[in-house]
Amino acid sequence: MTNELTFTPHSLFENVAFDKNADCWYFYFSNQILASSSGFWRLLIENKIEFVSLDHQQQFGLPKPLDLVEELKRKLTGKHLTKIEVIKDTFDLVLSLTSGHRLEIYISSSGYETYDFSIDNKRYIGLGQGGIAIIDNPK
């Protein structure tokens, strides 16, 4: 992978939330780092797919539908965000965490913004068809 942007924070995972009305996921980390996704994402653990955003509330023959908010909290609690990468050419977003956990957020629209993240008083927005917009956050 060739990276367009790379950050190396050491931020603790704090929480995840899903806004059903906006169809948007929010991933919270310490040091005021926030990533959100209104598109397709997946969680890999040691390079194996653990969950995919489209799995949320699917039954899959389980006793109850899969609650990815609770599952992600269980899997990510205690993990540290060690790298944020925006991949060159596709501008997909990869959040690497300790213990081989990786959250991959893909540009999933040719016209709409799919993700954004905030770090170091800047907001980075993944644009449709690739590309990224950078906005200074007010202090």
Contacts in CASP RR format, 6 or more apart in sequence:
PFRMAT RR
TARGET T0000
AUTHOR 0000-0000-0000
METHOD contacts of the structure
MODEL  1
MTNELTFTPHSLFENVAFDKNADCWYFYFSNQILASSSGFWRLLIENKIE
FVSLDHQQQFGLPKPLDLVEELKRKLTGKHLTKIEVIKDTFDLVLSLTSG
HRLEIYISSSGYETYDFSIDNKRYIGLGQGGIAIIDNPK
1 85 0 8 1.000
1 87 0 8 1.000
1 88 0 8 1.000
1 94 0 8 1.000
2 87 0 8 1.000
2 88 0 8 1.000
2 89 0 8 1.000
3 85 0 8 1.000
3 86 0 8 1.000
3 87 0 8 1.000
3 88 0 8 1.000
4 86 0 8 1.000
4 87 0 8 1.000
4 88 0 8 1.000
4 89 0 8 1.000
4 91 0 8 1.000
4 132 0 8 1.000
5 84 0 8 1.000
5 85 0 8 1.000
5 86 0 8 1.000
5 124 0 8 1.000
5 132 0 8 1.000
6 83 0 8 1.000
6 84 0 8 1.000
6 85 0 8 1.000
6 86 0 8 1.000
7 83 0 8 1.000
7 84 0 8 1.000
7 85 0 8 1.000
7 119 0 8 1.000
7 120 0 8 1.000
8 82 0 8 1.000
8 83 0 8 1.000
8 84 0 8 1.000
9 29 0 8 1.000
9 31 0 8 1.000
9 33 0 8 1.000
9 81 0 8 1.000
9 82 0 8 1.000
9 83 0 8 1.000
9 84 0 8 1.000
9 119 0 8 1.000
10 80 0 8 1.000
10 81 0 8 1.000
10 82 0 8 1.000
11 29 0 8 1.000
11 30 0 8 1.000
11 31 0 8 1.000
11 33 0 8 1.000
11 80 0 8 1.000
11 81 0 8 1.000
12 29 0 8 1.000
12 30 0 8 1.000
12 78 0 8 1.000
12 79 0 8 1.000
12 80 0 8 1.000
12 81 0 8 1.000
13 27 0 8 1.000
13 28 0 8 1.000
13 29 0 8 1.000
13 76 0 8 1.000
13 77 0 8 1.000
13 78 0 8 1.000
13 79 0 8 1.000
13 80 0 8 1.000
13 81 0 8 1.000
13 97 0 8 1.000
14 28 0 8 1.000
14 29 0 8 1.000
14 30 0 8 1.000
15 26 0 8 1.000
15 28 0 8 1.000
15 73 0 8 1.000
16 25 0 8 1.000
16 26 0 8 1.000
16 27 0 8 1.000
16 28 0 8 1.000
16 69 0 8 1.000
16 72 0 8 1.000
16 73 0 8 1.000
16 76 0 8 1.000
17 25 0 8 1.000
17 26 0 8 1.000
17 28 0 8 1.000
17 69 0 8 1.000
18 24 0 8 1.000
18 25 0 8 1.000
18 26 0 8 1.000
18 56 0 8 1.000
18 68 0 8 1.000
18 69 0 8 1.000
19 25 0 8 1.000
19 26 0 8 1.000
22 38 0 8 1.000
23 38 0 8 1.000
23 39 0 8 1.000
24 36 0 8 1.000
24 37 0 8 1.000
24 38 0 8 1.000
25 36 0 8 1.000
25 37 0 8 1.000
25 38 0 8 1.000
25 41 0 8 1.000
25 53 0 8 1.000
26 34 0 8 1.000
26 35 0 8 1.000
26 36 0 8 1.000
27 34 0 8 1.000
27 35 0 8 1.000
27 36 0 8 1.000
27 37 0 8 1.000
27 95 0 8 1.000
27 103 0 8 1.000
28 34 0 8 1.000
29 35 0 8 1.000
29 81 0 8 1.000
31 119 0 8 1.000
32 118 0 8 1.000
32 119 0 8 1.000
33 81 0 8 1.000
33 84 0 8 1.000
33 117 0 8 1.000
33 118 0 8 1.000
33 119 0 8 1.000
34 117 0 8 1.000
34 118 0 8 1.000
35 84 0 8 1.000
35 93 0 8 1.000
35 95 0 8 1.000
35 103 0 8 1.000
35 105 0 8 1.000
35 115 0 8 1.000
35 116 0 8 1.000
35 117 0 8 1.000
35 118 0 8 1.000
36 115 0 8 1.000
36 116 0 8 1.000
36 117 0 8 1.000
37 53 0 8 1.000
37 93 0 8 1.000
37 105 0 8 1.000
37 114 0 8 1.000
37 115 0 8 1.000
38 112 0 8 1.000
38 113 0 8 1.000
38 114 0 8 1.000
38 115 0 8 1.000
39 53 0 8 1.000
39 105 0 8 1.000
39 106 0 8 1.000
39 108 0 8 1.000
39 109 0 8 1.000
39 114 0 8 1.000
39 115 0 8 1.000
40 52 0 8 1.000
40 53 0 8 1.000
40 54 0 8 1.000
40 105 0 8 1.000
40 106 0 8 1.000
40 108 0 8 1.000
40 114 0 8 1.000
41 52 0 8 1.000
41 53 0 8 1.000
41 103 0 8 1.000
41 104 0 8 1.000
41 105 0 8 1.000
41 106 0 8 1.000
42 49 0 8 1.000
42 50 0 8 1.000
42 51 0 8 1.000
42 52 0 8 1.000
42 53 0 8 1.000
42 103 0 8 1.000
42 104 0 8 1.000
43 49 0 8 1.000
43 50 0 8 1.000
43 51 0 8 1.000
43 52 0 8 1.000
43 72 0 8 1.000
43 75 0 8 1.000
43 101 0 8 1.000
43 102 0 8 1.000
43 103 0 8 1.000
43 104 0 8 1.000
44 50 0 8 1.000
44 100 0 8 1.000
44 101 0 8 1.000
44 102 0 8 1.000
44 103 0 8 1.000
44 104 0 8 1.000
45 75 0 8 1.000
45 99 0 8 1.000
45 100 0 8 1.000
45 101 0 8 1.000
45 102 0 8 1.000
46 100 0 8 1.000
47 100 0 8 1.000
47 102 0 8 1.000
50 75 0 8 1.000
51 66 0 8 1.000
51 68 0 8 1.000
51 71 0 8 1.000
51 72 0 8 1.000
51 75 0 8 1.000
53 68 0 8 1.000
55 66 0 8 1.000
55 68 0 8 1.000
56 66 0 8 1.000
56 67 0 8 1.000
56 68 0 8 1.000
56 69 0 8 1.000
57 65 0 8 1.000
57 66 0 8 1.000
57 67 0 8 1.000
57 68 0 8 1.000
58 65 0 8 1.000
58 66 0 8 1.000
59 65 0 8 1.000
59 66 0 8 1.000
60 66 0 8 1.000
75 101 0 8 1.000
76 97 0 8 1.000
76 101 0 8 1.000
78 98 0 8 1.000
79 97 0 8 1.000
79 98 0 8 1.000
79 99 0 8 1.000
79 101 0 8 1.000
80 97 0 8 1.000
80 98 0 8 1.000
81 95 0 8 1.000
81 96 0 8 1.000
81 97 0 8 1.000
82 96 0 8 1.000
82 97 0 8 1.000
82 98 0 8 1.000
83 94 0 8 1.000
83 95 0 8 1.000
83 96 0 8 1.000
84 93 0 8 1.000
84 94 0 8 1.000
84 95 0 8 1.000
84 96 0 8 1.000
84 117 0 8 1.000
84 119 0 8 1.000
85 93 0 8 1.000
85 94 0 8 1.000
85 96 0 8 1.000
86 92 0 8 1.000
86 93 0 8 1.000
86 94 0 8 1.000
86 124 0 8 1.000
86 126 0 8 1.000
86 132 0 8 1.000
87 93 0 8 1.000
87 94 0 8 1.000
90 106 0 8 1.000
90 107 0 8 1.000
90 130 0 8 1.000
91 107 0 8 1.000
91 126 0 8 1.000
91 127 0 8 1.000
91 130 0 8 1.000
91 131 0 8 1.000
91 132 0 8 1.000
92 104 0 8 1.000
92 105 0 8 1.000
92 106 0 8 1.000
92 107 0 8 1.000
93 104 0 8 1.000
93 105 0 8 1.000
93 106 0 8 1.000
93 115 0 8 1.000
93 117 0 8 1.000
93 126 0 8 1.000
94 102 0 8 1.000
94 103 0 8 1.000
94 104 0 8 1.000
94 105 0 8 1.000
95 102 0 8 1.000
95 103 0 8 1.000
95 104 0 8 1.000
95 105 0 8 1.000
96 102 0 8 1.000
97 103 0 8 1.000
105 114 0 8 1.000
105 115 0 8 1.000
106 114 0 8 1.000
107 114 0 8 1.000
107 115 0 8 1.000
107 126 0 8 1.000
107 127 0 8 1.000
107 128 0 8 1.000
107 129 0 8 1.000
107 130 0 8 1.000
108 114 0 8 1.000
109 128 0 8 1.000
110 128 0 8 1.000
110 129 0 8 1.000
111 127 0 8 1.000
111 128 0 8 1.000
111 129 0 8 1.000
112 128 0 8 1.000
113 125 0 8 1.000
113 126 0 8 1.000
113 127 0 8 1.000
113 128 0 8 1.000
114 126 0 8 1.000
114 128 0 8 1.000
115 125 0 8 1.000
115 126 0 8 1.000
116 123 0 8 1.000
116 124 0 8 1.000
116 125 0 8 1.000
116 126 0 8 1.000
117 123 0 8 1.000
117 124 0 8 1.000
118 124 0 8 1.000
118 137 0 8 1.000
121 136 0 8 1.000
121 137 0 8 1.000
121 139 0 8 1.000
122 134 0 8 1.000
122 135 0 8 1.000
122 136 0 8 1.000
122 137 0 8 1.000
123 134 0 8 1.000
123 135 0 8 1.000
123 136 0 8 1.000
123 137 0 8 1.000
124 132 0 8 1.000
124 133 0 8 1.000
124 134 0 8 1.000
125 132 0 8 1.000
125 133 0 8 1.000
125 134 0 8 1.000
125 135 0 8 1.000
126 132 0 8 1.000
126 133 0 8 1.000
127 133 0 8 1.000
END
